[in-house]
Amino acid sequence: MLQTFLGAGILALTVLAFFDRRARLHGRRLLRAPAVTPTVLRAATILVFVLSTLLIAPALFPRLRTGLFAFCSICPIGTVAQGEAISPSEFAGAFLLACWYYAATVIPLFIVASLLSGLLIVKSHHIKVRGIFGSFALAAVLPVCSCGVIPLAKTIIDRGGTGPRDGLIFLATAPLLSPIIILLGIEILGGGYVLVRIVTSFIIAIVIAFVVRPFLLTSPAGHVPGGASGSCAVGAGTASAVGAGDHGGSVLAAGRNMFTSLIAYVLYGIVLGSLVVAAVPADYVGTIVKSGVFSLAAAAVVGVPINMCAGEEILLVGPLVGMGLSMGHAITFSLASTGICAGSLPLLNAVLGRRATIIMAVVYLALPFLLGLLINAIQLGAAIGPEPF
């Protein structure tokens, strides 16, 4: 009951944020931050960042979770979606429960990512993320999901020069690879799966970098899509970024500005992702991810809208692989379900633009399917082992 009530609060906050952004377009505001001294604001910011870091720690241990949609160790969201039909009231309850569980994981992670983004903004002259391989390697060691990586990727994209390319590689790689995914993959599916996942993740990152880049949103300096404060010139060759305009050299201020500029889109994504969680039963996903060409395509299609992160997809396909699922199917579902999800689409739309977001979603639908076909055709799993591939 408490979680459902908290979920209703998240939904109400999302609706309020939506109407506040609409009001800003007409020069009005519904939400105003309380007037506090700089010292109090700084202390509050530090406290929020510290608490958020503590809250995301359980998410680093996927084995503590239960169910397909268990976002953290204390959130058994796998009990939300059941295999049988549910009534409208049950669906509403599942949706509100999902809103809370989703927010409880995504928002703390996004806060920490915003702080890291503030560090990149303020220390940009000392912290260089350059080059295809450098961006890929750095993203692969960060335990973030498709939502949490966006502030960091945007900061890199806004640097100009090779920033858009490097930022897109960073954006594409971070959800696909992490130390957790690699270690969990070795333990459950074997080293061959991990090796293939690293290679296919690199292929997807390169394709996204060069295919999506021409469609990146370009806007005049000082304008953010949807009326957000701050400056935004994604891909326009400037060094400006959301949250970078008024930080006074403070990492905390830059991170706070990044968070406040994008949090509304995070809330939109939480509500959208929660609708998918409540509507798609966990058992149904398991029946789709099975052998066959058509099920391979279905694995990509169903993988894109749902939210998988930090090895959840490995825990799902592990038992299926033991029943004969091919490596191609395992890789297709893993890439499609972690690279992008319904919850990240509003934020991607705000940062990259509508056309770039659509192209990126299409890549995540098509490329994992094609890579899965290739892997199955050459019987790569059988060639590099170990069992059950």
Buried (B, 14 or more C-beta within 10 A) or exposed (E): EEBBEBBBBBBEBBEBBBEBBEBBEEEEEEEEEEEEEEEEBBEEBEEBBEEBBEBBEBBBBBEEBBBBBBBBBBBBBBBBBBEEEBEEEBBBBBBBBBBBBBBBBBBBBBBBBBBBBBBBBBEBEEEEBEBBEBBBEBBBEBBBBBBBBBBBBBBBBBBBEBBBBBBBBBBBBBBBBBEBBBEBBBEBBBEBBBBBBBEBBBBBBBBBBEBBBEBBBBBEEEEBBBBBBBBBBBBBEBBBBBBBBEBEEBBBBBBBBBBBBBBBBBBBBBBBBBBBBBBBBBEBBBEBBBBEEEBBBBBBEBBBBBBBBBBBBBBBBBEBBEEEBBBBBBBBBBBBBBBBBBBBBBBBBBBBBEBBBBBBBEBBBBBBBEBBBEBBEEEBBEEBEEEBB
